Amino acid sequence: MPKTKLCDFSISYMQVLDENGVVDTDLEPSLSKEQLVELYRHMQWGRITDERMLKLQRQGRIGTFGPSIGQEAAHCASMFCMRDDDWFVGCFREHGARLMRGESLVKQLNYFNGYTEGNIGGNPRNLPISVIVGAQSLHAVGLAYASKLKGEDSVAIVYQGDGATSQGDFHEALNFASVWNVPVIFLVQNNQWAISVPREKQTKSKSIAQKAIAYEMHGIQVDGNDPLAVYAATAEAAERARNGEGPTLIEAVTYRMMMHTTADDQYKYRTKEEEDSWKPKDPLIRFKKYMEDKGFWDNKAEEKLQAELKADCDAQVKEFESQPDFPRDVSFEHVFGTEHAVISEQKVEFDQELEEENDA
């Protein structure tokens, strides 16, 4: 049978700022000095607090968490161009973005110490951390669909790792986002590892971005350690979404510099040499060099910023550790939106056990 060519496909790759801090002026987004300094501050705040949380976990002062070190450009730079009325739908490795959206370090420490109260606070359009891999993609599509029905011009941005693209939920979300032409941005942080499974063992696709082709949506791969490329791609995707041009899939190629979570030993499946090969691509190093070259930053400014952020971090850790204990039965209140007889019965039983424990 004769074959008919349906169409041609291609996926673009974007890098604006290379690992040496050299910028492509043709692609450089129009950001003021104040905006660039603010973005750098957000990224540094994410890094400093993340490093502190790792120390706290190793000291037994908080529970398990997933470090975001090395991925600050992917989530902070993309969040930098979103509005307060946009929906933020994250997984568990967007620490810096959550801080940008008004979630204090105290709240995050509460969450990673097992308190439900850690999910309360910040922007009301922030969804709580989703540990179930890929499930949040569907939530984002539903929120974007609701925004469209209500005539809003808000956008939902959903974050996931490369491992989530192997889940059925991810593909269902892409399909319905395209069918309904909803304002949603799928930002995949391709950090090369889904726990111990390398990216090349998850998919035969040459890129994750090309998965957009099957769903007739815009797709692009960017250097995920380049804050300017991430910002530019996300800003364009948000503008397209607000103009009724539908969803976008952005693959941010980055690297998970630390363990999957603090319950993991990454050296059981990868080498120190591999990690070291990514260190020169660190987003904070290249962005700092870029701002120095523009005359926006110097050692004095860096020292001042580091001192301010570390003092703020110390103060929030102290606040976290001086809080009174939260009620131990509060989790029963968040299972359903309205009272449920079975849950109420379980709460009564739990409270009775607490009383017996206190009396013992």
SULLINBEL-V495409 format. One record per helix or strand of 3 or more residues. SS is the DSSP state (a for helix, b for strand). FROM is the first residue (numbers start at 1). TO is the last residue. If there is no record, write none. Layout:
ss=SS from=FROM to=TO
ss=SS from=FROM to=TO
This chain:
ss=b from=12 to=14
ss=a from=33 to=58
ss=a from=72 to=80
ss=b from=87 to=89
ss=a from=95 to=100
ss=a from=105 to=112
ss=a from=116 to=119
ss=a from=135 to=149
ss=b from=156 to=161
ss=a from=162 to=166
ss=a from=168 to=180
ss=b from=184 to=190
ss=a from=199 to=201
ss=a from=209 to=215
ss=b from=218 to=223
ss=a from=227 to=242
ss=b from=248 to=253
ss=a from=266 to=268
ss=a from=272 to=279
ss=a from=283 to=293
ss=a from=299 to=321
ss=a from=330 to=334
ss=a from=341 to=359
